[in-house]
């Protein structure tokens, strides 16, 4: 039964387009532009914040459109791919605005987002040292809650818990009904501050919600999954971004706010109407004419 479902999914994606479902971002965009639920967007969606170390997705799939957060990322993408790029803003930002999510006026303490692993990389840091530093954080920023990515929960969760910290997670990125983003904001909005040992998407979501973010904790070393001797070094842009948030403070500077707005594409994104019109134009004049050809090719490839 599972094998048949997988085959049907592969067939569907080959003919009609890939379904980028991580973090529920496709569902956010579909709702945003009133797109039919049964139709794939057939576009690659930027799933999180990038500095300048952008993966070359042109080698991974045949999707011809990329939906990215900001004008800066659009320009970076052009260095890696000839695919068309559309600036739509961060999908989490769209969700926050549509759901009217705001910081809880009674928010307390700090939520800590340790740098997380990915399918291609693993984060290495000294948990004991991290916990000792968190215990020494000024009382203004207490109590501490540690929010772990689901990939790191099993390994790092017990270690943080053993030091007396509350550990939470927004769960699997593929959970249905925008479950991840809903749980994520439920955690974030109830804290007065946020911090991490590395810059990440949480940096921008926090500041956008009016929650001051600062760098804190032992530096995280990124290594390739399967080859821990191969270190993935930080880009100059990421290092400069770390400097912008290095000061532990209880407010958000104008420079930080402007930078976050720019990186989230707050003022550069196209409207929902423009995006809907563009995607429907592609559907009728580019995608649909290719359906019969893809169908025949799939059948021939799987019969031989």
VEXPALO-123400 format. One record per residue: residue in one letter; x, y, z of N, C-alpha, C in turn; residue number from 1. Coordinates in steps of 0.001 Angstrom, whole numbers, padded with zeros to 6 digits, always signed. Each point is the difference from the previous one (the first is absolute). Layout:
N
PT  aa     n.c1     n.c2     n.c3    ca.c1    ca.c2    ca.c3     c.c1     c.c2     c.c3    i
PT   A        X        Y        Z        X        Y        Z        X        Y        Z  NUM
...
! end
This chain:
304
PT  aa     n.c1     n.c2     n.c3    ca.c1    ca.c2    ca.c3     c.c1     c.c2     c.c3    i
PT   X  +000830  -001207  +000000  -000830  +001207  +000000  +000868  +001262  +000000    1
PT   X  +001042  +000008  +000879  +000895  +001143  +000078  +000765  +000192  -001305    2
PT   X  +000386  -001133  -000609  +000738  +000081  -001256  -000885  +000585  -001096    3
PT   X  -001292  -000384  -000011  -000920  +000522  -001005  -000207  +001500  +000173    4
PT   X  -000117  +000444  +001261  -000181  +001428  +000269  +001208  +000799  -000485    5
PT   X  +001192  -000580  +000234  +001215  +000671  -000438  +000049  +000103  -001515    6
PT   X  -000402  -001083  -000683  -000011  -000002  -001465  -000991  +001026  -000545    7
PT   X  -001170  +000087  +000634  -001009  +000973  -000428  +000497  +001426  +000186    8
PT   X  +000703  +000219  +001118  +000538  +001337  +000256  +001056  +000358  -001039    9
PT   X  +000882  -000947  -000294  +001029  +000246  -000998  -000617  +000291  -001367   10
PT   X  -001048  -000773  -000335  -000705  +000224  -001266  -000621  +001393  -000027   11
PT   X  -000677  +000364  +001085  -000672  +001305  +000078  +001014  +001137  -000147   12
PT   X  +001117  -000118  +000710  +000982  +001068  -000034  +000718  +000074  -001345   13
PT   X  +000187  -001145  -000637  +000658  -000003  -001312  -000872  +000701  -001036   14
PT   X  -001293  -000257  +000035  -000914  +000556  -000999  -000418  +001430  +000339   15
PT   X  -000420  +000216  +001250  -000609  +001280  +000358  +000934  +000964  +000737   16
PT   X  +001107  -000512  +000505  +000930  +000883  +000697  +000249  -000439  +001428   17
PT   X  +001182  +000338  +000492  +000414  -000384  +001343  -000788  +000757  +001062   18
PT   X  -000179  -000650  +001164  -000737  +000617  +001104  +000993  +000365  +001107   19
PT   X  +000400  +001282  +000103  +000942  +000415  +001035  -000723  +000220  +001318   20
PT   X  -000060  -001018  +000854  -000867  +000079  +001167  +000663  +000343  +001320   21
PT   X  +001320  +000263  +000033  +000676  +000258  +001264  -000539  +001234  +000705   22
PT   X  -000229  -000152  +001305  -000456  +001080  +000877  -001370  +000568  -000389   23
PT   X  -000721  -000691  -000867  -001337  +000438  -000380  -000014  +001246  -000859   24
PT   X  +001153  +000346  -000592  +000079  +001266  -000724  -000819  -000004  -001287   25
PT   X  -000109  -001178  -000636  -000838  -000064  -001200  -001459  +000284  +000349   26
PT   X  -000443  -000504  +001157  -001386  +000228  +000425  -000232  +001471  +000342   27
PT   X  +001004  +000628  +000595  -000110  +001424  +000314  -000182  +000807  -001278   28
PT   X  +000808  -000308  -001001  -000065  +000749  -001257  -001292  -000282  -000746   29
PT   X  -000427  -001265  -000001  -001261  -000336  -000668  -001170  +000772  +000611   30
PT   X  -000029  +000060  +001314  -001061  +000745  +000680  +000111  +001486  -000306   31
PT   X  +001219  +000495  -000044  +000275  +001417  -000239  -000511  +000455  -001362   32
PT   X  +000146  -000869  -001018  -000402  +000389  -001360  -001287  -000695  -000443   33
PT   X  -000638  -000708  +000950  -001243  -000718  -000308  +000204  -000984  -001145   34
PT   X  +001022  -000824  +000126  +000366  -000988  -001023  -000730  -001311  +000291   35
PT   X  -000496  -000701  -001014  -000673  -001287  +000241  +000880  -000977  +000761   36
PT   X  -000534  -000612  +001034  +000776  -000880  +000868  +000554  -001213  -000737   37
PT   X  -000731  -000477  -001015  +000403  -001220  -000685  +001084  +000235  -001053   38
PT   X  +000327  +001273  -000272  +001024  +000297  -000992  +001318  +000351  +000683   39
PT   X  +001103  -000586  -000439  +001299  +000394  +000569  +000376  +001391  -000489   40
PT   X  +000811  +000704  +000774  +000479  +001308  -000449  +001051  -000165  -001087   41
PT   X  +000648  -001158  +000002  +001067  -000286  -000959  +001041  +001118  -000006   42
PT   X  +000403  +000372  +001194  +001036  +001009  +000176  +000852  -000377  +001197   43
PT   X  +001267  +000322  -000062  +000883  -000241  +001140  -000135  +001160  +000975   44
PT   X  -000230  -000301  +001278  -000188  +001041  +001002  +001222  +000064  +000910   45
PT   X  +000541  +001194  +000191  +001095  +000176  +000962  -000538  -000347  +001381   46
PT   X  +000562  -001027  +000634  -000599  -000503  +001238  +000514  +000696  +001256   47
PT   X  +001140  +000690  -000098  +000554  +000674  +001169  +000973  +001078  -000423   48
PT   X  +000580  +000689  +001004  +000930  +001089  -000313  +001330  -000546  -000503   49
PT   X  +000515  +000621  -001060  +001322  -000311  -000517  +000866  +001244  +000103   50
PT   X  +001312  -000211  +000160  +000900  +001140  -000124  +000350  +000115  -001478   51
PT   X  +001133  -000529  -000391  +000312  -000062  -001444  +000336  -001425  -000421   52
PT   X  -000127  -000937  +000945  +000311  -001405  -000278  -001259  -000735  -000443   53
PT   X  -000466  +000334  -001195  -001275  -000507  -000491  +000191  -001299  -000778   54
PT   X  -000794  -001031  +000315  +000117  -001263  -000735  -000438  +000154  -001456   55
PT   X  +000649  -000714  -000882  -000326  +000075  -001423  -001092  -001005  -000328   56
PT   X  -001239  +000431  +000112  -001121  -000911  -000205  -000225  -000342  -001470   57
PT   X  +000683  +000678  -000880  -000132  -000323  -001425  +000455  -001424  -000277   58
PT   X  +000872  -000529  +000869  +000488  -001373  -000203  -000916  -001025  +000647   59
PT   X  -000944  +000455  +000818  -000812  -000924  +000779  -001335  -000311  -000660   60
PT   X  -000627  +000968  -000598  -001307  -000228  -000611  -000146  +000818  -001277   61
PT   X  -001129  -000142  -000637  -000222  +000667  -001279  -000981  +001162  +000111   62
PT   X  -000296  +000417  +001219  -000913  +001127  +000186  +000645  +001277  -000511   63
PT   X  -000762  +000799  -000700  +000574  +001144  -000693  -000216  +001331  +000703   64
PT   X  -000704  +000003  +001125  -000282  +001248  +000701  +000434  -000113  +001453   65
PT   X  +000641  +001039  +000505  +000409  +000036  +001387  -000692  +001172  +000695   66
PT   X  -000627  -000291  +001129  -000661  +001025  +000805  +000902  +000278  +001195   67
PT   X  +000536  +001206  +000080  +000986  +000321  +001028  -000468  +001146  +000883   68
PT   X  +000711  +000165  +001114  -000395  +000992  +001002  +000240  +001435  -000441   69
PT   X  +001196  +000273  -000528  +000410  +001399  -000149  +000706  +000268  -001319   70
PT   X  +000171  +001290  -000278  +000702  +000428  -001203  +001462  -000465  +000041   71
PT   X  +000611  +000026  +001198  +001392  -000452  +000120  +000134  -001465  -000370   72
PT   X  -000910  -000827  +000499  +000047  -001435  -000302  -000257  -000248  -001483   73
PT   X  -000897  +000789  -000586  -000275  -000152  -001436  +001275  +000218  -000805   74
PT   X  +000776  +001009  +000381  +001251  +000270  -000703  +001013  -001116  +000236   75
PT   X  +000023  -000548  +001205  +000910  -001114  +000285  -000372  -001231  -000819   76
PT   X  -001319  -000272  -000113  -000459  -001156  -000758  +000474  +000051  -001453   77
PT   X  +000044  +001204  -000543  +000369  +000150  -001405  +001442  -000421  -000259   78
PT   X  +000803  -000055  +001070  +001379  -000463  -000137  +000070  -001522  -000104   79
PT   X  -001058  -000664  +000453  -000018  -001464  +000069  -000901  -000641  -001045   80
PT   X  -000972  +000750  -000492  -001012  -000627  -000845  -000569  +000985  -001002   81
PT   X  -000459  -000536  -001119  -000647  +000825  -001020  -001515  -000001  +000163   82
PT   X  -000494  -000672  +001046  -001446  -000062  +000229  -000565  +001377  +000327   83
PT   X  -001261  +000171  -000302  -000665  +001264  +000303  -000161  +000147  +001511   84
PT   X  +000180  +001217  +000494  -000058  +000286  +001429  -001081  +001033  +000285   85
PT   X  -000850  -000293  +000986  -001061  +000921  +000421  +000174  +000281  +001489   86
PT   X  +000031  +001278  +000376  +000119  +000390  +001403  -001398  +000058  +000611   87
PT   X  -000265  -000902  +000942  -001334  -000064  +000610  +000010  +000354  +001486   88
PT   X  +001208  +000201  +000574  +000091  +000189  +001442  +000001  -001348  +000706   89
PT   X  +000376  -000012  +001270  +000043  -001241  +000767  -001411  -000521  +000242   90
PT   X  -000289  -001267  -000335  -001337  -000553  +000245  -000446  +000099  +001453   91
PT   X  +000930  -000151  +000957  -000369  +000138  +001415  -000500  +001410  +000285   92
PT   X  +000579  +000992  -000662  -000451  +001382  +000155  -001435  +000139  -000499   93
PT   X  -000299  -000640  -001135  -001353  +000014  -000554  -000971  -000637  +000988   94
PT   X  +000396  -001141  +000571  -000853  -000691  +000974  -000243  +000880  +001215   95
PT   X  +001052  +000613  +000519  -000117  +000849  +001190  -000974  +001148  -000236   96
PT   X  +000103  +000611  -001165  -000870  +001132  -000321  -001455  -000436  -000174   97
PT   X  -000201  -001110  -000692  -001368  -000465  -000258  -000681  -000488  +001275   98
PT   X  +000782  -000569  +000917  -000551  -000491  +001264  +000045  +001054  +001106   99
PT   X  +000526  +001173  -000341  +000102  +001114  +000948  +000702  -000427  +001297  100
PT   X  +001126  -000687  -000159  +000765  -000466  +001157  +000805  +001157  +000571  101
PT   X  -000073  +000179  +001308  +000723  +001063  +000681  +000689  -000551  +001237  102
PT   X  +001021  +000695  +000423  +000711  -000379  +001218  -000941  +000112  +001196  103
PT   X  +000025  -000990  +000864  -000823  -000003  +001193  +000459  +001123  +000942  104
PT   X  -000904  +000924  +000385  +000395  +001079  +000914  +000537  -000517  +001331  105
PT   X  -000372  -001237  +000351  +000452  -000611  +001257  +001189  -000932  -000215  106
PT   X  +000659  +000116  -001153  +001140  -000865  -000323  +001103  +000137  +001041  107
PT   X  +000653  -001129  +000297  +001087  +000000  +000983  +001161  -000862  -000493  108
PT   X  +001187  +000306  +000485  +001153  -000848  -000243  +000519  +000013  -001428  109
PT   X  +000928  -000932  -000241  +000686  -000090  -001292  -000162  -001389  -000595  110
PT   X  -000308  -000042  -001280  -000023  -001276  -000708  +001315  -000113  -000769  111
PT   X  +000673  -001125  +000192  +001309  -000243  -000600  -000156  -000955  -001177  112
PT   X  +000559  +000383  -001142  -000063  -000831  -001202  +001409  -000473  -000372  113
PT   X  +000477  -001106  +000585  +001322  -000498  -000404  +000026  -000289  -001503  114
PT   X  +001104  +000331  -000629  +000116  -000228  -001433  -000295  -001454  -000323  115
PT   X  -000845  -000235  -001018  -000483  -001362  -000233  +000623  -000681  -001209  116
PT   X  -000058  -001317  +000018  +000506  -000813  -001103  -000975  +000026  -001170  117
PT   X  +000483  -000428  -001169  -000818  -000098  -001210  +000212  -001391  -000590  118
PT   X  -000722  -000344  -001072  +000240  -001311  -000624  +001432  -000172  -000500  119
PT   X  +000686  +001129  -000265  +001346  -000075  -000567  +001105  +000399  +000971  120
PT   X  -000361  +000504  +001173  +001029  +000469  +000928  -000377  -000311  +001447  121
PT   X  +001010  +000000  +000856  -000192  -000259  +001429  +000656  +001134  +000786  122
PT   X  -000683  +000461  +001046  +000554  +001061  +000837  +000686  -000600  +001224  123
PT   X  +001212  +000487  +000274  +000772  -000474  +001135  +000275  +001171  +000944  124
PT   X  -000395  -000160  +001266  +000319  +000996  +001018  +000004  -000682  +001362  125
PT   X  +000665  +000627  +000952  +000147  -000549  +001342  -001254  +000309  +000812  126
PT   X  -000861  -001009  +000183  -001266  +000216  +000700  +000233  +000387  +001461  127
PT   X  +000980  -000633  +000631  +000274  +000319  +001407  +000405  +001457  +000150  128
PT   X  +000887  +000450  -000868  +000424  +001400  +000030  -001176  +000931  -000282  129
PT   X  -000839  -000408  -000973  -001192  +000789  -000351  -000896  +000165  +001233  130
PT   X  -000238  -001097  +000697  -000874  +000037  +001174  +000584  +000860  +001114  131
PT   X  +001313  -000078  +000191  +000640  +000812  +001028  -000135  +001483  -000329  132
PT   X  +000134  +000341  -001273  -000154  +001401  -000409  -001444  +000465  +000182  133
PT   X  -000946  -000883  -000306  -001412  +000359  +000164  -000349  +000205  +001476  134
PT   X  +000622  -000773  +000876  -000236  +000167  +001432  +000528  +001345  +000493  135
PT   X  +001043  +000506  -000672  +000619  +001259  +000412  -000617  +001228  -000671  136
PT   X  -001007  -000208  -000839  -000611  +001120  -000697  -000643  +000941  +001030  137
PT   X  +000054  +001316  -000210  -000589  +000939  +000963  -001466  -000328  +000298  138
PT   X  -000411  +000275  +001242  -001358  -000327  +000439  -001078  +000632  -000878  139
PT   X  +000325  +001128  -000631  -000950  +000679  -000878  -000524  -000934  -001094  140
PT   X  +000840  -000979  -000421  -000339  -000858  -001129  -000529  -001371  +000421  141
PT   X  -000175  -000207  +001285  -000513  -001278  +000488  -001508  +000060  +000187  142
PT   X  -000711  -001162  -000035  +000507  -001368  -000146  +000359  -000341  -001451  143
PT   X  +000708  -001107  -000154  +000486  -000434  -001310  -000814  -001193  -000499  144
PT   X  -000397  +000058  -001268  -000624  -001136  -000681  +000854  -000333  -001222  145
PT   X  +000340  -001258  -000171  +000805  -000425  -001150  -000927  -000604  -001053  146
PT   X  -000014  +000592  -001193  -000835  -000498  -001102  +000902  -000694  -001021  147
PT   X  -000184  -001310  -000129  +000839  -000790  -000897  -000727  -000377  -001281  148
PT   X  +000747  -000033  -001079  -000520  -000514  -001258  -000256  -001495  +000175  149
PT   X  -001017  -000521  -000680  -000363  -001403  +000214  +001131  -000966  -000335  150
PT   X  +000915  +000374  -000898  +001121  -000884  -000330  +000986  -000130  +001160  151
PT   X  +000022  +000999  +000892  +000962  +000002  +001103  -000636  -000350  +001340  152
PT   X  -001305  -000172  +000018  -000716  -000173  +001258  +000438  -001254  +000753  153
PT   X  +000114  -001116  -000701  +000326  -001259  +000659  +001416  +000014  +000586  154
PT   X  +000935  +000607  -000710  +001390  -000011  +000448  +000282  +001081  +001043  155
PT   X  -000408  +001247  -000305  +000333  +001114  +000887  -001024  +000236  +001108  156
PT   X  -001258  -000395  -000228  -001061  +000249  +000972  +000319  -000481  +001408  157
PT   X  +000353  -001286  +000178  +000305  -000513  +001341  +001175  +000722  +000656  158
PT   X  +000955  +000451  -000815  +001169  +000680  +000557  -000376  +001354  +000602  159
PT   X  -000841  +000758  -000696  -000454  +001281  +000546  -000924  -000223  +001205  160
PT   X  -000863  -000991  -000109  -000926  -000305  +001102  +000747  -000387  +001269  161
PT   X  +001101  -000736  -000160  +000756  -000457  +001168  +000624  +001155  +000769  162
PT   X  +000103  +001149  -000656  +000532  +001191  +000668  -001118  +000888  +000543  163
PT   X  -001224  -000506  -000058  -001119  +000712  +000605  -000751  +000953  -000894  164
PT   X  +000283  -000014  -001310  -000682  +000915  -000907  -001246  -000636  -000610  165
PT   X  -001018  +000813  -000191  -001207  -000444  -000689  +000315  -000110  -001487  166
PT   X  -000326  -001136  -000612  +000289  -000237  -001414  -001302  -000158  -000770  167
PT   X  -000142  +000754  -001090  -001193  -000067  -000843  +000416  -000147  -001456  168
PT   X  -000969  -000313  -000849  +000246  -000103  -001436  -001298  +000266  -000750  169
PT   X  +000124  +000579  -001183  -001176  +000216  -000845  -000367  -001250  -000777  170
PT   X  +000830  -001048  +000108  -000334  -001272  -000633  +000515  -000149  -001417  171
PT   X  -000427  -001076  -000625  +000417  -000349  -001356  -000392  +001097  -000982  172
PT   X  +000906  +000329  -000891  -000258  +001070  -000978  -001060  -000379  -001017  173
PT   X  -000336  -001311  -000087  -000951  -000461  -001025  -001391  -000258  +000558  174
PT   X  -000261  +000413  +001242  -001305  -000262  +000588  -001095  +000770  -000740  175
PT   X  -001220  -000555  -000039  -001080  +000601  -000796  -000577  +001271  +000610  176
PT   X  -000809  +000690  -000831  -000791  +001157  +000443  +000837  +001121  +000612  177
PT   X  +001163  +000251  -000581  +000888  +001070  +000476  +000318  -000161  +001482  178
PT   X  +000046  -001258  +000457  +000229  -000271  +001410  +001320  +000531  +000512  179
PT   X  +001047  -000075  -000822  +001315  +000451  +000459  -000003  +001497  +000272  180
PT   X  -000423  +000788  -000980  +000056  +001458  +000162  -000922  +000461  +001121  181
PT   X  -001137  -000654  +000162  -000928  +000363  +001079  +000642  -000244  +001366  182
PT   X  +000621  -001183  +000174  +000652  -000321  +001277  +001224  +000884  +000227  183
PT   X  +000697  +000290  -001089  +001194  +000819  +000104  -000335  +001385  +000574  184
PT   X  -001010  +000638  -000577  -000367  +001334  +000473  -000615  -000037  +001396  185
PT   X  -000632  -001101  +000354  -000549  -000141  +001344  +001138  +000013  +001028  186
PT   X  +001109  -000632  -000348  +001170  +000003  +000872  +000646  +001381  +000026  187
PT   X  +000225  +000554  -001181  +000746  +001252  -000116  -000715  +001179  +000666  188
PT   X  -001281  +000156  -000256  -000716  +001199  +000457  -000118  +000108  +001517  189
PT   X  +000213  -001106  +000706  -000133  +000007  +001460  +001319  +000256  +000722  190
PT   X  +001028  +000407  -000764  +001293  +000328  +000603  +000365  +001453  -000290  191
PT   X  +000666  +000590  +000962  +000355  +001419  -000090  +001232  +000221  -000862  192
PT   X  +000906  -000992  +000004  +001247  +000089  -000758  +000270  -001331  -000700  193
PT   X  +000936  +000023  -000961  +000456  -001247  -000608  +001491  +000114  -000277  194
PT   X  +000671  -001140  -000048  +001438  +000002  -000275  +000411  -001328  -000610  195
PT   X  +001222  -000054  -000502  +000532  -001222  -000600  +001514  +000106  -000068  196
PT   X  +000635  -001126  -000280  +001440  +000006  -000243  +000320  +000154  -001478  197
PT   X  -001026  +000259  -000811  +000195  +000250  -001427  -001202  +000768  -000547  198
PT   X  +000236  +000716  -001085  -001090  +000697  -000691  -000843  -001026  -000736  199
PT   X  -001316  +000152  +000056  -000906  -000912  -000699  -001316  +000692  -000297  200
PT   X  -000926  -000735  -000569  -001314  +000573  -000323  -000662  +000589  +001237  201
PT   X  +000210  -000659  +001158  -000583  +000466  +001259  +000428  +001427  +000332  202
PT   X  +001213  +000385  -000435  +000471  +001370  +000227  -000994  +000999  -000582  203
PT   X  -000407  -000249  -001225  -000833  +000933  -000746  -001460  -000061  +000432  204
PT   X  -000496  -001220  +000280  -001367  -000136  +000486  -000146  +000666  +001365  205
PT   X  +001029  -000091  +000835  -000048  +000595  +001335  -000080  +001525  -000087  206
PT   X  +000959  +000589  -000686  +000054  +001460  -000093  -001253  +000543  -000681  207
PT   X  -000479  -000688  -001025  -001219  +000430  -000686  -001201  +000014  +000948  208
PT   X  +000006  -000871  +000996  -001095  -000080  +000968  +000206  +000960  +001173  209
PT   X  +001101  +000761  -000045  +000282  +000946  +001071  +000750  -000602  +001163  210
PT   X  +000655  -001146  -000235  +000742  -000703  +001043  +001500  +000186  -000253  211
PT   X  +000705  +000691  +000900  +001441  +000204  -000192  +000752  -001335  -000080  212
PT   X  +000942  -000068  -000933  +000822  -001206  -000190  +001459  +000361  +000191  213
PT   X  +000771  -000909  +000625  +001435  +000218  +000149  +000743  -001334  -000075  214
PT   X  +001260  +000066  -000420  +000861  -001170  -000059  +000435  -000369  +001416  215
PT   X  -000062  -001306  +000300  +000400  -000439  +001336  +000273  -001499  -000028  216
PT   X  +001071  -000391  +000679  +000332  -001425  +000062  +001250  -000336  -000779  217
PT   X  +000533  -001218  +000178  +001221  -000426  -000699  -000236  -000100  -001498  218
PT   X  +001006  +000335  -000755  -000126  -000023  -001456  -000325  -001406  -000492  219
PT   X  -000896  -000053  -000968  -000388  -001274  -000599  +000853  -000260  -001239  220
PT   X  +000554  -001204  -000085  +000791  -000392  -001164  -000859  -000881  -000903  221
PT   X  -000088  +000358  -001267  -000801  -000752  -000961  +000891  -000949  -000793  222
PT   X  -000382  -001286  +000007  +000756  -000992  -000756  -000943  -000745  -000942  223
PT   X  +000567  -000588  -001031  -000817  -000750  -000954  -000499  -001287  +000642  224
PT   X  -001276  -000307  -000236  -000549  -001250  +000519  +000690  -001177  -000702  225
PT   X  +000521  -000916  +000791  +000712  -001142  -000552  +001501  +000211  -000103  226
PT   X  +000449  +001248  +000192  +001436  +000290  -000044  +000283  +001158  +000950  227
PT   X  +000111  -000321  +001283  +000116  +001029  +001028  +001345  +000719  -000021  228
PT   X  +000931  -000465  -000804  +001282  +000691  -000123  -000093  +001166  -000988  229
PT   X  -001069  +000008  -000766  -000147  +001049  -001001  -000852  +001129  +000565  230
PT   X  +000632  +001096  +000340  -000684  +001149  +000610  -000579  +000907  -001082  231
PT   X  -001225  +000455  +000229  -000643  +000970  -000890  +000200  +001377  +000620  232
PT   X  +000862  +000801  -000598  +000373  +001274  +000592  -001049  +001082  -000251  233
PT   X  -000065  +000938  +000909  -000983  +001078  -000069  +000408  +001026  -001049  234
PT   X  -000982  +000535  -000704  +000269  +001013  -001018  +000231  +001354  +000663  235
PT   X  +000608  +000915  -000743  +000252  +001348  +000513  -001305  +000708  +000354  236
PT   X  -001037  -000223  -000809  -001282  +000656  +000261  -000595  -000496  +001317  237
PT   X  +000116  -001287  +000261  -000512  -000562  +001257  +000782  +000565  +001190  238
PT   X  +001289  +000121  -000152  +000840  +000539  +001075  -000389  +001449  +000299  239
PT   X  -000254  +000789  -001052  -000416  +001400  +000205  -001369  +000062  +000669  240
PT   X  -000864  -000941  -000355  -001331  -000032  +000610  +000100  -000343  +001480  241
PT   X  +000892  -000919  +000341  +000226  -000345  +001411  +000421  +001237  +000794  242
PT   X  +000840  +000825  -000601  +000469  +001209  +000674  -001144  +000956  +000320  243
PT   X  -000991  +000035  -000874  -001137  +000898  +000190  -000818  -000369  +001233  244
PT   X  +000050  -001281  +000380  -000810  -000479  +001123  +000854  -000515  +001171  245
PT   X  +001279  +000402  +000051  +000901  -000537  +001020  -000255  +000576  +001389  246
PT   X  -000592  +001200  +000054  -000206  +000654  +001298  -001250  -000526  +000699  247
PT   X  +000148  -000396  +001254  -001146  -000428  +000800  -000755  +001242  +000474  248
PT   X  -001204  +000167  -000531  -000747  +001197  +000341  -001496  -000313  +000069  249
PT   X  -000730  +000886  +000645  -001425  -000227  +000212  -000895  +000740  -000965  250
PT   X  +000593  +000559  -001059  -000812  +000694  -000997  +000533  -000312  -001391  251
PT   X  -000696  +000522  -001004  +000370  -000225  -001402  +000475  +001325  -000579  252
PT   X  +001190  +000021  -000584  +000517  +001228  -000585  -000658  +000254  -001356  253
PT   X  +000068  +001230  -000462  -000549  +000350  -001316  +000732  -000758  -001098  254
PT   X  +001321  -000141  +000153  +000790  -000726  -001000  -000443  -001455  -000080  255
PT   X  -000235  -000622  +001152  -000462  -001388  +000018  -001377  -000124  -000646  256
PT   X  -000913  +000891  +000345  -001364  -000054  -000531  -000014  +000168  -001521  257
PT   X  +000793  +000949  -000503  +000052  +000234  -001442  +000603  -001198  -000733  258
PT   X  +001040  -000569  +000586  +000651  -001163  -000610  -000961  -001175  -000070  259
PT   X  -000728  -000253  +001079  -000956  -001112  +000047  -001114  +000201  -001023  260
PT   X  -000525  +001210  -000087  -001060  +000278  -000967  +000471  -000258  -001426  261
PT   X  +001249  +000384  -000276  +000571  -000214  -001330  +000176  -001486  -000291  262
PT   X  +000534  -000761  +000968  +000254  -001421  -000195  -001294  -000807  -000116  263
PT   X  -001063  +000460  +000649  -001300  -000683  -000104  -000769  +000414  -001246  264
PT   X  +000536  +000956  -000736  -000667  +000453  -001222  -001259  +000790  +000261  265
PT   X  -000044  +000673  +001119  -001225  +000666  +000439  -000491  +001053  -000989  266
PT   X  +000942  +000682  -000649  -000390  +001102  -000876  +000317  -000261  -001476  267
PT   X  +000576  -001159  -000304  +000375  -000318  -001383  -000904  -001051  -000642  268
PT   X  -000834  -000643  +000781  -000797  -001127  -000483  -001132  +000452  -000932  269
PT   X  -000364  -000902  -000910  -001149  +000285  -000858  -001275  -000278  +000795  270
PT   X  -001109  +000504  -000464  -001259  -000180  +000704  -000557  -001398  -000249  271
PT   X  -000963  -000394  +000814  -000627  -001311  -000169  -000697  -000083  -001355  272
PT   X  -000604  +001098  -000429  -000688  +000016  -001291  +000979  -000196  -001147  273
PT   X  +001156  +000668  +000083  +001018  -000132  -001045  +000561  -001415  -000044  274
PT   X  +000215  -000594  +001163  +000542  -001362  +000049  -001010  -001002  -000549  275
PT   X  -001244  +000158  +000387  -001058  -000896  -000497  -000105  +000097  -001530  276
PT   X  -000012  +001212  -000514  -000108  +000212  -001443  +001184  -000633  -000723  277
PT   X  +001199  +000179  +000554  +001207  -000546  -000620  -000039  -001523  -000025  278
PT   X  -000342  -000628  +001130  +000001  -001460  +000079  -001095  -000625  -000869  279
PT   X  -001147  +000649  -000072  -001055  -000523  -000872  +000388  +000130  -001471  280
PT   X  +000675  +001069  -000338  +000474  +000165  -001384  +000967  -001124  -000349  281
PT   X  +000912  -000305  +000920  +000939  -001099  -000229  -000729  -001333  -000083  282
PT   X  -001022  -000177  +000837  -000747  -001257  +000006  -000638  -000270  -001359  283
PT   X  -000694  +001001  -000528  -000758  -000211  -001235  +000851  +000033  -001270  284
PT   X  +001070  +000825  +000022  +000771  +000166  -001231  +001342  -000735  +000004  285
PT   X  +000362  -000550  +001148  +001261  -000728  +000035  -000153  -001405  +000577  286
PT   X  -000657  -000112  +001148  -000092  -001296  +000669  -000964  -000965  -000699  287
PT   X  -001240  +000410  -000190  -001021  -000889  -000564  +000407  -000563  -001367  288
PT   X  +000568  +000801  -000902  +000425  -000569  -001288  +001042  -001108  +000140  289
PT   X  +000726  -000044  +001139  +001027  -001017  +000194  -000525  -001263  +000681  290
PT   X  -001208  +000056  +000548  -000539  -001158  +000723  -000027  -001269  -000857  291
PT   X  -000548  +000047  -001235  -000048  -001225  -000816  +001388  -000570  -000295  292
PT   X  +000961  +000891  -000277  +001360  -000445  -000315  +000622  -000680  +001218  293
PT   X  -000166  +000615  +001175  +000558  -000578  +001231  -000666  -001333  +000316  294
PT   X  -001296  -000082  -000238  -000738  -001230  +000262  +000545  -001142  -000853  295
PT   X  +000165  +000249  -001285  +000494  -001022  -000922  +001431  -000408  +000353  296
PT   X  +000848  +000992  +000324  +001388  -000286  +000345  +000080  -000858  +001270  297
PT   X  -000851  +000305  +000980  +000016  -000749  +001257  -000398  -001457  -000254  298
PT   X  -001066  -000201  -000803  -000465  -001343  -000302  +001062  -000793  -000739  299
PT   X  +000636  +000627  -000990  +001027  -000692  -000774  +001205  -000354  +000856  300
PT   X  +000407  +000904  +000895  +001166  -000237  +000851  -000262  -001116  +000998  301
PT   X  -001246  -000153  +000448  -000309  -000991  +001023  -000459  -001326  -000590  302
PT   X  -000184  -000053  -001320  -000353  -001259  -000644  +001245  -000718  -000518  303
PT   X  +001078  +000790  -000151  +001230  -000599  -000526  +000955  -000379  +001109  304
! end
